[in-house]
Amino acid sequence: MAEQLSPILALFERPNRFIEQLLLVLGRITPSKLSAWFIFRYIPVAVAANLSLKFPAQKVASIADHLPSVYLVDLSLSLNAESARYLLPEISPATSSRIARQLVDQREFVAISRLVAYLAPAAMAHAVYEIQSPSDLLKVAAEIDEKHLLSPAIIGLPSERLGSLLVAAENGAYWQVVFDIVSAMDEATQRQLGERLAEVPAQELTAFLHASLAFGAWPELLRICLDMSEHAQRQLAEKISEQAEDLHLKFMLQAKEQGQMQVLLKLVSAMPMPAQRRLVRMAGRHGIRITSAL
């Protein structure tokens, strides 16, 4: 059959306007599953990429659901994401997952970022979930200018992966990416993130807290913490109280220097009483009086 069709299919490699219009008409009236079967076998990826921009977005998304993952990836690499931004939000979560999985295997981080930036929130979350390596996820995030687009996916990560993301940021020097994502979130999403951070083990928070000081992000994180539910706030405050004395001292000194001491002490007051007493003694040894504030 392929041999019989070959003279016709040769036209698709360099389609003229008539062939293009014929394909567009047939594509609109043919069931998506059958269209996908034909496209995969007979339409070059470059031609399919061009035609997809001229089809209704929902039809393209429906056909994509039935295309093999390898073809989908080649198609996504051929598409100009900016031109395709009207149709990418229609791509289903299942299909976006398949594309992301293949692109991660091929280490195409820039391509993933271009795809993810225009997906619908649910599809984006599914695509990000396929990026199992925290360092790979941060590489993708670094390529996305509009960091707020990542908020739904980051919030949807399980607690253990969120902790791993913080470890990866330290190992790969991606703290600026992490803080850019946090800054781009609205207040409600930041509060959600704070509630999630309260579930992360204390040892995985250490580098994150040090980085917040180094990058000047700690006042924003402190505000988020104080905006959380009382239970989460106490849970996170207790884990912060378990950190080494040198970290506590750095927070105290910066808070004093920047006039943020009263705000910082609100967090201290959420810590267990033994920890509060220990911090009072530590502050006193360094000439910082905080007893009256507590």
C-alpha positions as CSV (number, residue, x, y, z in Angstrom):
1,M,0.0,0.0,0.0
2,A,2.8,2.4,0.9
3,E,4.4,1.8,-2.6
4,Q,1.0,2.6,-4.2
5,L,0.8,5.8,-2.2
6,S,4.4,6.9,-2.6
7,P,3.8,9.2,-5.7
8,I,1.1,11.0,-3.7
9,L,3.1,11.1,-0.5
10,A,6.0,12.6,-2.3
11,L,3.9,15.7,-2.7
12,F,3.6,16.1,1.1
13,E,7.4,16.6,1.4
14,R,7.0,19.8,-0.6
15,P,3.3,20.6,-0.4
16,N,1.9,23.2,-2.6
17,R,-1.1,25.3,-1.6
18,F,-3.6,22.8,-3.1
19,I,-2.1,19.9,-1.2
20,E,-2.0,21.9,2.0
21,Q,-5.6,22.9,1.7
22,L,-6.6,19.3,1.0
23,L,-4.8,18.2,4.1
24,L,-6.5,20.9,6.2
25,V,-10.0,19.9,4.9
26,L,-9.3,16.2,5.4
27,G,-7.9,16.8,8.9
28,R,-10.9,18.6,10.0
29,I,-13.4,16.0,9.0
30,T,-11.4,12.9,9.8
31,P,-11.6,11.3,13.3
32,S,-8.6,12.3,15.4
33,K,-7.4,8.7,15.9
34,L,-7.4,8.0,12.1
35,S,-5.7,11.4,11.4
36,A,-3.0,10.5,13.9
37,W,-2.5,7.1,12.3
38,F,-2.1,8.8,8.8
39,I,0.1,11.7,10.0
40,F,2.5,9.4,11.8
41,R,3.0,7.1,8.8
42,Y,3.0,9.6,5.9
43,I,3.4,13.2,6.9
44,P,6.9,14.6,7.6
45,V,7.3,16.2,10.9
46,A,8.1,19.7,9.5
47,V,4.9,19.6,7.4
48,A,2.8,18.5,10.3
49,A,4.3,21.3,12.5
50,N,3.4,23.8,9.8
51,L,-0.2,22.4,9.4
52,S,-0.8,22.2,13.1
53,L,-0.7,26.0,13.3
54,K,-3.6,26.2,10.9
55,F,-5.9,23.7,12.6
56,P,-8.3,24.5,15.4
57,A,-6.4,24.1,18.7
58,Q,-8.8,21.5,20.1
59,K,-8.4,19.4,17.0
60,V,-4.6,19.5,17.2
61,A,-4.7,18.5,20.9
62,S,-7.1,15.6,20.1
63,I,-4.9,14.3,17.3
64,A,-1.8,14.7,19.6
65,D,-3.4,12.4,22.1
66,H,-3.1,9.6,19.6
67,L,0.3,10.2,18.2
68,P,3.3,8.2,19.3
69,S,5.6,9.9,21.9
70,V,8.6,9.9,19.6
71,Y,6.7,11.7,16.8
72,L,5.2,14.1,19.3
73,V,8.7,15.0,20.6
74,D,10.0,15.6,17.1
75,L,6.9,17.7,16.4
76,S,7.4,19.8,19.6
77,L,11.0,20.4,18.7
78,S,9.9,21.6,15.2
79,L,7.3,24.0,16.6
80,N,7.9,27.6,17.4
81,A,6.4,27.8,20.9
82,E,5.6,31.4,20.6
83,S,3.6,30.8,17.4
84,A,2.0,27.8,18.9
85,R,1.0,29.5,22.2
86,Y,-2.7,29.5,21.3
87,L,-2.8,25.7,20.9
88,L,-0.4,24.5,23.6
89,P,-2.9,25.2,26.5
90,E,-5.2,22.7,24.9
91,I,-2.7,19.8,25.1
92,S,-3.9,17.3,27.7
93,P,-2.0,16.5,30.9
94,A,-1.4,12.9,29.7
95,T,0.1,14.0,26.4
96,S,2.2,16.7,28.0
97,S,3.6,14.1,30.4
98,R,4.6,11.8,27.5
99,I,6.4,14.7,25.7
100,A,8.1,15.8,28.9
101,R,9.3,12.3,29.7
102,Q,10.9,11.9,26.2
103,L,12.5,15.4,26.3
104,V,14.0,14.7,29.7
105,D,15.5,11.5,28.4
106,Q,17.0,13.5,25.5
107,R,18.2,16.2,27.9
108,E,16.3,18.9,25.9
109,F,15.8,21.3,28.8
110,V,15.4,24.4,26.7
111,A,12.7,22.6,24.7
112,I,10.9,21.5,27.8
113,S,10.9,25.1,29.2
114,R,9.4,26.4,25.9
115,L,6.7,23.8,26.0
116,V,6.0,24.1,29.8
117,A,5.7,27.9,29.6
118,Y,2.5,27.8,27.5
119,L,0.7,24.7,28.9
120,A,-2.5,24.9,30.9
121,P,-1.7,24.7,34.7
122,A,-2.9,21.0,35.0
123,A,-0.8,19.9,32.0
124,M,2.2,21.9,33.3
125,A,2.0,20.2,36.6
126,H,1.9,16.8,34.9
127,A,4.9,17.7,32.7
128,V,6.9,19.0,35.6
129,Y,6.1,15.8,37.6
130,E,7.9,13.8,34.9
131,I,11.1,15.6,35.7
132,Q,12.1,13.3,38.5
133,S,15.6,14.8,39.0
134,P,15.4,18.0,41.1
135,S,18.5,19.4,39.4
136,D,16.9,18.8,36.0
137,L,13.7,20.6,37.2
138,L,15.8,23.6,38.2
139,K,17.6,23.6,34.8
140,V,14.2,23.8,33.2
141,A,13.0,26.5,35.6
142,A,16.1,28.6,34.9
143,E,15.1,28.7,31.2
144,I,11.6,30.0,31.9
145,D,11.4,33.8,32.2
146,E,7.9,34.0,33.7
147,K,8.5,32.1,36.9
148,H,5.0,32.5,38.2
149,L,3.9,29.9,35.5
150,L,5.8,27.3,37.6
151,S,3.8,27.9,40.8
152,P,1.1,25.3,40.4
153,A,3.7,22.6,39.5
154,I,6.0,23.5,42.4
155,I,3.2,23.5,44.9
156,G,2.0,20.1,43.6
157,L,5.3,18.4,44.4
158,P,5.3,15.8,47.2
159,S,7.1,17.0,50.4
160,E,10.0,14.7,49.8
161,R,10.6,16.1,46.3
162,L,10.3,19.6,47.6
163,G,13.1,18.9,50.1
164,S,15.2,17.3,47.3
165,L,14.7,20.4,45.3
166,L,16.2,22.5,48.0
167,V,19.2,20.2,48.2
168,A,19.6,20.3,44.4
169,A,19.5,24.1,44.5
170,E,22.5,24.1,46.9
171,N,24.4,21.5,45.0
172,G,23.8,23.2,41.6
173,A,23.9,26.9,42.7
174,Y,20.3,27.4,41.7
175,W,19.2,29.5,44.7
176,Q,18.4,32.5,42.6
177,V,16.0,30.4,40.5
178,V,14.3,29.2,43.7
179,F,13.9,32.7,45.2
180,D,12.7,34.1,41.8
181,I,10.0,31.4,41.8
182,V,8.9,32.3,45.3
183,S,8.9,36.0,44.6
184,A,6.8,35.5,41.5
185,M,4.0,33.7,43.5
186,D,1.0,35.5,44.7
187,E,0.5,35.6,48.5
188,A,-2.0,32.7,48.6
189,T,0.5,30.5,46.8
190,Q,3.3,31.6,49.0
191,R,1.3,30.7,52.0
192,Q,0.7,27.2,50.5
193,L,4.5,26.9,49.9
194,G,5.1,27.8,53.5
195,E,2.7,25.2,54.7
196,R,4.6,22.6,52.5
197,L,8.0,23.8,53.8
198,A,6.9,23.1,57.3
199,E,6.7,19.4,56.3
200,V,10.3,19.3,55.0
201,P,12.9,17.7,57.4
202,A,15.0,20.2,59.4
203,Q,18.3,19.1,57.8
204,E,17.0,19.8,54.3
205,L,16.0,23.4,55.4
206,T,19.5,24.3,56.5
207,A,21.0,25.3,53.2
208,F,17.8,27.0,52.2
209,L,17.9,29.2,55.3
210,H,21.6,30.1,54.8
211,A,20.8,31.0,51.2
212,S,17.9,33.2,52.2
213,L,20.4,35.3,54.2
214,A,23.0,35.3,51.4
215,F,20.4,36.4,48.8
216,G,18.5,38.8,51.0
217,A,15.3,36.8,50.7
218,W,14.8,36.1,54.4
219,P,12.4,39.0,55.2
220,E,10.1,37.8,52.5
221,L,10.3,34.2,53.8
222,L,9.7,35.5,57.3
223,R,6.6,37.3,56.2
224,I,5.4,34.1,54.5
225,C,6.0,32.1,57.7
226,L,4.1,34.6,59.9
227,D,1.2,34.4,57.4
228,M,0.8,30.6,57.7
229,S,-1.6,28.7,59.9
230,E,-0.6,28.6,63.5
231,H,0.1,24.8,63.4
232,A,2.4,25.1,60.3
233,Q,4.1,28.2,61.8
234,R,4.9,26.3,65.0
235,Q,6.0,23.3,63.0
236,L,8.4,25.3,60.9
237,A,9.6,27.4,63.8
238,E,10.5,24.3,65.7
239,K,12.6,23.0,62.8
240,I,14.3,26.4,62.5
241,S,15.1,26.2,66.2
242,E,16.9,23.0,65.6
243,Q,19.5,24.7,63.4
244,A,23.0,25.5,64.5
245,E,23.7,28.5,66.6
246,D,25.8,30.3,63.9
247,L,22.7,30.4,61.7
248,H,20.5,31.8,64.5
249,L,23.2,34.5,65.2
250,K,23.3,35.5,61.5
251,F,19.5,36.0,61.5
252,M,19.7,38.0,64.7
253,L,22.5,40.3,63.5
254,Q,20.9,40.9,60.1
255,A,17.5,41.6,61.7
256,K,19.1,44.1,64.1
257,E,21.0,45.8,61.3
258,Q,17.9,46.0,59.1
259,G,15.4,47.0,61.8
260,Q,13.5,43.7,61.5
261,M,14.1,42.4,65.0
262,Q,10.5,42.7,66.2
263,V,9.3,40.8,63.2
264,L,11.9,38.1,63.7
265,L,11.0,37.7,67.3
266,K,7.4,36.9,66.3
267,L,8.9,33.7,64.7
268,V,11.0,33.1,67.8
269,S,7.9,33.3,70.0
270,A,6.4,30.4,68.0
271,M,9.4,28.2,68.9
272,P,9.3,25.8,71.9
273,M,10.1,27.5,75.2
274,P,13.5,25.8,75.8
275,A,14.6,27.1,72.3
276,Q,13.4,30.6,73.1
277,R,15.4,30.6,76.3
278,R,18.5,29.3,74.5
279,L,18.2,32.0,71.8
280,V,17.8,34.7,74.5
281,R,21.1,33.5,76.2
282,M,22.8,33.4,72.8
283,A,21.7,36.9,71.9
284,G,22.9,38.2,75.2
285,R,26.3,36.8,74.7
286,H,26.6,38.9,71.6
287,G,25.1,42.1,73.0
288,I,21.6,41.7,71.5
289,R,18.9,42.3,74.1
290,I,15.6,40.6,73.2
291,T,14.2,39.5,76.5
292,S,11.7,42.3,76.8
293,A,10.4,41.7,73.3
294,L,9.7,38.1,74.1
